[in-house]
């Protein structure tokens, strides 16, 4: 319940709507409660005495109460929906923002399948719960209480029947509601597995096809889907028993009322209208309890969803800005001092006592075998991770003292995997600088040698990319990723093996463009090809998380056996490192 209480803050901005909705429902319930009593008077006072004018008057009263109830019901639905939809929208927005800033460790902890479920079905579950609370949970208890009170006042002869029926109904609803809540919690866990399996399969669809593993993946999905079917069926069947059982108990009450009423009508101690009114009120009691139980079932399903959402919202981002960040523009001097880092606490570090100094405007090449820590090193510059030991400084200031957004705004980063979004090419490039002009956009594309293929597209930069940019080749995606970094005109430019799928001629043009346009920027170029970094002021050779050699291309050819081996391996093979 603490999780539910934490989420009430999302209702506060719409508290007026949240108050109006139940008030309107109270009006509807009040009018509905009058209907059986009016019907009783029509039968006992109008029909039995043949008083037509009285019947017409009471009929008009019944129509009036029905119209008022209609207005109340519509008003309640409108304002309950406004409250619930706005609540869900704000909650989903905060949840999305939190997920966006989660660390990789946190994403691994929650899993992508669970996070997708949080944003979709969990939020939707809470939205339905809020709607039902404002509508049905007001209607149910008030109808139940009102019907019981009216029976006690106007038909006390039948009140003992309620004393028997109500406890049985209440116990049955409590039992089935508690049981269903536990079952639906298990259902939600299987939904996570289904979402995860779908996301995983869609992301790896090409690998699945290439290895002809379609049937294997279908079997795996069938397993989790069958689990979901079984658990959902069990939960639904438990809830399905409640309605006929409740109706059976109510029918017994009706039979008892008719039997008792027949005796008293024969002895002329009670009128027929009272019996009909009691049966109506008994049905209202059942409806009140049933609707209340429906809300309780929905709450039982929503409470675990609330807990799961709050767990994500409470997750603290590993990377946060200081309260009083350094106020200075970044020039680009970068220094690592005895930096060590591991992705998982307690495991062997990926970076081990890494130290180097890059002056502003220098080009730093980084090379090494797969898994040597090259990509991890450059991610530390953007503070995508924090060091375990040591310190990373920019312009002599530890990066933890910079505002995170300001720091990253000064860095143009093209990651190893060229991630593009399902937007136009222009929108993807302007992701690096949303205020960039058309001229700046064109300049960045020319520098990345991307105009070569863009000019062949019918809509050029307005060309819409599919999800994952599957309508582009690997080299085309890499060039757009570079253009996105170039358009920032950053103080520090990081290119993490972004020319692996680019031909040697285009790569040469890109290198020349970088030197011409980013001469003042500090450039970090990670590559498996010596041809991509041989022009660098300083080359770092990495192996197993260590910098095992450093120097210019010529110096390393004389002093580093590993660099010599890489150069020899690539000689005559297009400049590509073969592991």
N, C-alpha and C positions, 0 to 999 in steps of 0.2 A: 504493500500500500504506500510505502514511502516514495516509490517511483511514481505512482499516480499523483501524489501530492506535489511532487516536483514539477510535474507537467501542467499543473493548474495555472501556472503563470502564463501559459499560452492562451488561456481563456479570458484572463483579466482585461485585455484591450477590448473585448467584446462582451463585457459583463452586462451591459444594458440589454443586448439581444438575449443573453442567457437568462435574464430575469423576466423579460417580456414573454418568452416562450412558455415557461411553466404557468405564468399567470393566465395566459390565454387557454392553456390546457385545463386549468382549474375551472374556468368559465364553461368549457365544453363538458367537463365531468359533472359540474353542478346541474347543468341543463339535462344531461342524460339521466341523472338520478331522479329528476322530477317526473320523467316520462311514466314509469310504472305507477306512481301515485295518482297522476292525472288519469291514466287508464282505469285505475281502481275506482275513481270517482265517476267516470263515465259509465261504468258497468253498474255500480251499486246505487248511484244517485240519479243517473240519467236513463239508462236502458231499463233498469228494473221498475222505475216509476213512469216510464214513457214520457219523460220531460225532454222534448226535442230541442227547445231553446237552450237548455242546460248542456245538452250534448254538443250543440254547435259552438257554444261559448268555450267549453273545455277543449273541443277540437281546435278552435282558434288558438287557445293557449298552448296546446301541444305543438301546433305549427310554429308558433312564435319561439318556443324553447328550442325547437329543432333548427330554426334559422340561426339563432344565437349560438347554438352548439357548433353549427357549421362554420360560422365566422371564427369562433374560438379555435376550432381544429385547424382551419387553414392558416390562421395567424401563428399558431404554435409551430406548424410545419415549416413556415417561411423563416421564422426567427431561429428555430432550432437548427435548420439547415445552414443559415448564415453563420451561426456560432461554430458549428462543427466543421464546415468547409474552411473557414478562416483559420480556425485552430489547427487543422491538418496542414494547411498551406504554410503557415508560419513554422510549425514543427518540422515539416519536411525541408524547409529552407535552411533552418539551423542545423538539422541533421546532415544535409548535404555539405554545408560549409565545414562542419566538423570533420566529416569523412575526407574532404578535400585536403585538410591539413594534418591528417593522421600520418604518423611515421610508418615506415615499412613494417616494423615490428608489430605495430598495432594492427595494421591491415592483415598481417599473417595471423595474428591472435584471433581476430574476429572472422576471418575468411571473407572472400568476395561474395560468396553465396549468401552469407548471413547479412552482410551490409546491404546487398540488393533487396533482401527480404525486409530489412529495417525500413528502407525508403519506400517500399511498395506496400506489401500486405500488412506489415505491422502498423504503419501509419493509417492505412485504410481501416484496420480493425479498431483503432482508437477513435477514428472519425465516426464509425458506426456506433461505438459505445457512447460517445458524447450525444449523438442524435437521439439514441434510445433513452439516455438518462433524462434529457430535457423533455422528451415527449412521453414515452411509455412509462418510465419510472415515476413520473408524476401521476399519470392517469391510473396506473395499476393500484398503488396503495390508497389513493384518494377514493377510487371507486369501491375498493374493498371496505375501507373504513366507513364511507358514506352509506353503503348498502347495509352493513351490519348495524349501524346506528339507527337507520330508518326501520329496519325489521324489528329491532328492540323496542322502538317507540310505537310503531303502528301495527305490528303483527307479533306481539310477544308470545303468542301461543305457539308459533313456529320457531322461536329462538333456540330451543333445545336441539333442533335439527342442525343448526349452525354450529353449536357447541361440539357436535360429533364430527360433522363434515370438515370444518375448517382445520382442526388439528391434523386430520389425516392428510388433507391436501398440502398443508404446510410442511409436514414431515417428508412427504413424497418429493416435493419440489426441492427441499433442502438437500436430500440424499442424491437425487439425480443431478442437481446443479453442481454439487461438490465433485461428484464422480466425473462429470463431463469436463469440468475445468482441468483436471489432471490429464484426461485423455487428449484434450485439444492442445495442451502444452507439448505432448509428445508428437502430435500432428505437426506443430510448428517447427519442431526440430527436423522432421523429415522434409518439410518444405525447403528448409535451408539446403539440405543435401540435393534436392531436385534442382534448385536454382544454381547451385555450384556445378552440378554435372552439366546442365545446359550451357552455362557460361564457358566452362572448360571445353566442351565439345565444339561450340561455335568458334571459339578462338583458335582451336587446333584442327579445323575442318580440313585444311589442305594436307596436314600430316596424316590425318585419318585416311584420306583418300589415297595418298601416295603409298601408304603401307597396307592398303586394302583391309583396314580394321573396322569397317563400318558395322559389320555384324557384331563384333566384340563390343563396340561402344553402345550399340542398340541394346545388347544384353545387359550391360551395366546400368543403362538408364531404365530398362524394364524392371530391374531389381528394386531400385529406389522408388520407382513409380508404383510398383506393387506394394511396397511398404506403406507408401502414402495412401493408397487405396484401402488397405486393410485397416490402418489406424483411423482414417476418416470414416470408414464404414462403421467401425465399432463405436466411435464417438457419436455419429449421427443416429445409430440404432438405439443407443442409450437415451438420447434426447427424444427419439421417436416413441419410446414406450410411455413417456410422461403424458402426452396429450390424451391417448385413449384411456389411460389409467385415471386421469383426472376426470374425464367425461363419465367414466363408469361410476366414480364416487358421487359425482353431481347427480347423475341419473338416479342413484339410490336415494339421494336426498329429495329429489322431485317425487319419486314414488311414495316416500314417507310423507311428504307434504300433502299429496293428493289423498292418501289414505286417511291421514289425520284430519284434513280439511273436509273430506266427505262426511266423516262422523260428525264434525261440528256444524256443517251446513244442515245436515239432517236434524240436528237438535236445535237449529236456528240460533247458535251462539256465535256464528261467524258468517260473513257474506262471501259470495263467489269471487268478487273483485279482489278481496284480500288474498285469496289463494293464488290468483293469477299474478298479483303484484309480488307476492313472496317468491314465486317461481322465477319471475324476472330478476328480482334482487339476488336470488341464489345464483342465477346465471352470471350476474354482474360480479358476485363474489368470486366465482370461478374465473371469469375473465380477468379480474384484478390480480388474482394470484398467478394466473398463467402468464399474463403480460409482465408481472414483476419477476417471475422465474426466467422469462426470456431475457430480460435485462441482466439478471444475475448470471445467466449462462454467457451472455455477451461480455460481461465484466470479467468472468472467469477466464475467458479467452483473451481479453484485452490486457489484463494485469500482467501476464508474462510478456506480452508485446511491449508494454510500458517499461518493464524492467530491462528488456533487451535494448530499448532505445536510450534509456537513461544511462545504461552502462557505456554506450558509445558516446553520448553527450558529455559524460563525466571524464572520458579519457583525455588526459592532458597531452598536448602536443609536445614532443621531445624538443623541438626547436622553437624557442620563444625569444622575442625581443627583450632587451633590458628595459628597466623602468626609465632610465636616463641614458639613452643611446648617444654615441659620439656623433656630433654634428659637423661633418666634414665631407667634402666630395672625394671620391676614390680616384687616385692617380694610377694605381695598378701595380705597385710593388708588392710582391708576395713572398712570404717566408714561412717555411715549415721548420719547427724546432722539436726534434725527438718525438714525432707524431706516431702513435700506435692506435689501431682501431680494429675491432672485430664486430661482425654483424650480430652475432649471438654471444651474449655474456657467458664467459667461462670457456669459450672455444679458442682455438689458436687464432691470433690476430691476422687480419688480411694485410695490414700495414704494420711494419715493425721498425720503430725508431727512425722514421724517415725525416731527413733534414736537407733542405736546399734553400737557396735564395735567388729570386728572380727580380731583376731590376725592372722598373717601369719601362715599357716599350720593347722589352726583349721578347724573343721567340723561344719557347721551351718545348723541345721535342721529348716525347716519352715513348719508350719502346720496351718490349719484353714479351716473354712467352704468355700464352693464355693462362689466366689465373694468377698473374704476378702482382696484381693490385693496381694496374694503370688506371682503369676507370674509377676505381674507388678513390684514388688520390685526387683526381680532378673534381670529383663530387664534393670533396671536403672544402674546396674553394668557394663553392656556392652555399656552403653550410647546409647541404642536403642531409648531412650527418654531422654529429659532434664527435670530436676526438675522445678516445678513452684516456689517452695520456699525451702530454706535450701540448703544443699550441700552434695554431695557424694564425699568422698575422698578415694584415693587408695595410700597407703604408705604415708599418710599425705598430699597428693597433690590433689586439686580438679580435678576431671576427665576432666573438660573442658580445663585444661591446657596440657593435653596429646594429641599427635597426634592420631586421631581416629583409623587409621589403626594399629598403634603400640599398642594402648590400647587393641583393639579387638584381636590382634595376641597373646596377653598374656592370653586370656580367652578361655577356651573350653566350649562351650554352647550347650547343648542338649535341645531344646525347648519342650514344652508340646505336640505340634503336630509334630510328626516325619515326616518332609518333606524330601523326597528323590527325586532324579532326574532320568530321563530316560537314565541312563548310566549303566555301569557294577557296580557290588558291590564294586570292587576295586576302581573304579573311584569315587564312592560316598564316600568311607571312606577317600580316599586321598584328598577329598575336604577340610578336616581339615589340611592336611599337604601334599602339592603336591610333596614334595621331599622325602617323607617317603619310606624307603626300604621295600622289601617284608617281612623281619623279623619284622620290626616295625608294618607293616600291620597285620601280623599274631598275634603279641602280643596284639594289640588293640582288635582284634576280639575275642581272648581267654578271655581277661578281661571282655568283654561285653557278654560272653557266646553265641556268635554268631556262633562259629564253629560247634555247635551242629546241626544246620540246614544247614549250608553252605556245610558241607562235604557230605550231601545227594543230593546236586544239581549236575547235570552232569558236568557243567563247573565251579563249585565252585565260586571263586571270580570273574571269567569272566562272571558270569551269568548276563544277561541283564535285568534290571528292566523296567517295563512298566511305562507310565506316571502316577505319583502318587503312584508308587510301588504297584499297585493293585494285582500283582502276589505274594505278601507277606502278611502274617498275621499281625495283629496289634503289637503283641509281637515281631515278627521278625523285623519289621520296627523300633521299639523302641531300640532294641539291636544294630542295625546298626547305629542309631543316636548317641547312647552312644559311639560306637567304633570310630565314626567320631570325637567326642569330645576328647576321650582318646588319639588319635594318635597325637594330638597337643603337648602333654606333657606340659600343660599350668601351669601358676602360680596360676590361679584361675579357678576352675572347677565348672560349674553351671549345675545341673541336675534338670530340671523342670518337676517333676512328670513323669519321663520316665520309671518307672517300674510298672505302673498301669496295664499293660497287660502282665507282666512277672510273671511266677510262683514263689512261695516262695523259692524253692530250688535254682533256677537260680539267684534269687535276693540275696540270701545269698552268693553265689559265687562271684557275682558282687561286693558286699560290701567288701568282703575280698580282691579282686583284687584292689579295689580303695585304701584301706588302705595300701597295700603292694607297689603299684606303684606310688601313689600320696600322700605319707606321708608328703611331703614338700609343697604341694599345699593347698591353701585355698579352702575348698569345701562347696558349697551351695547346699543343697538337699531339694527340694520342694516335699512334698508328702502328700497324704491323709491318708497314713498308718503309724501308730506309729512304726511299725516294721522296716520301712525304715530309721527312724531317731533317734531311741532310743539310738544309740551309739554316737550321736553327742556331741561335747563339749558344745554346746549351742543350745537350741531349742527356736525358736521364735513362740509364739502362736498369730495368727492374727485374728482379727474380725472387720469387717466394716472399713478396712483401718488402724486400730490401732494395735500396738503390745500390747496385753493385759496381756501377761505374758512372762517370759523368764527364762531360767535356764536349768539344766540337766534334763534327764528323771526322775530321782529319786526326784529331787527338785520339779519339776512341779506336780508330783503325790501327793505331800504334800501341795503345795501352790496354785495351779490353779484349780478352779472348772471346767473351760471349758476343760482343758486337762484331768481332771479326768473323765469328761463325755464322751470325745472322747475315752479314754482308755476303759471305761466300755462298750460303744457302740460296740467297735471292739472286745471285749473279746469273743473268741469262734466263731468269724465270719471271720476268715482268715485274720484278721488285716486290713480290709478295712473300711474306714469311710463311713457310710451310712447317706446321708443328709435327 
